[in-house]
Amino acid sequence: MEVNLVFIGPPGSGKGTQAKMIAKKFRLMHCSTGDMLRDAIRNGSPSGIEAKAYMDRGDLVPDSIILKLINDALTIGSSGGFILDGFPRNETQAVELDKLLQKLKRTLSFAVYFLVPDDEVVARLTGRRVCCKCYANYHVSYSKPRKDGICDHCGSELIQREDDKEVTVRNRLAVYHKATKPLIGYYKDKGILKYIDASSSIGDVSRDLESVIKRG
Ligand code: AMP
């Protein structure tokens, strides 16, 4: 049975980190709309240029751009299962995802909701540093690189994302509460919502997530 997951949670809840680990373990395609947008910006594509201003403010990028990325990824990109990390982020996207999956004759297994308090989110995100090349994540207090400012994996420079500055983090949280959190009700009504306590360690969250997936 194909495992198709949606990860929902505030920014900084660890969705991306967990999605990478779980995708590797269960051989799923990891589809992060945030990473795709950052790639589009780096490549200088028209959608990247349009998206950048929204991202720098911490606002949602227009649905038309996001839906095209997801449509391409799911139509061309995957035959096995998938994890959608950071998508959907509002009800329009959730409804459009349902339509796309119906067209592709695929179904969602679960929507996983990552629970973490707002204060913890602010501490995690404002201290986060990201490799400018391979996107590996670090933290100034909890997860330091071996050499200050340098990625352990590829030796490139670590940077603070523009949208991890405190004022933008607060806006991203406000956007999350207004637009994305209502999706909890959307997936609860469909009977596919699972909760994960995302305030514990990376290892504990990953173990909880694995058992949720294995229990089915
Ligand atoms: P993330 O890396 O998932 O935190 O996403 C970074 C930024 O990309 C967000 O703050 C949004 O500006 C944009 N973004 C990512 N995914 C979406 C989405 N599904 N809908 C709208 N904007 C998105």
Residues whose N, C-alpha, C, O or C-beta is under 5 A from the ligand:
A	BS01	AMP	P11 T33 G34 D35 L37 Y54 M55 G58 D59 L60 V61 I66 D85 G86 F87 P88 R89
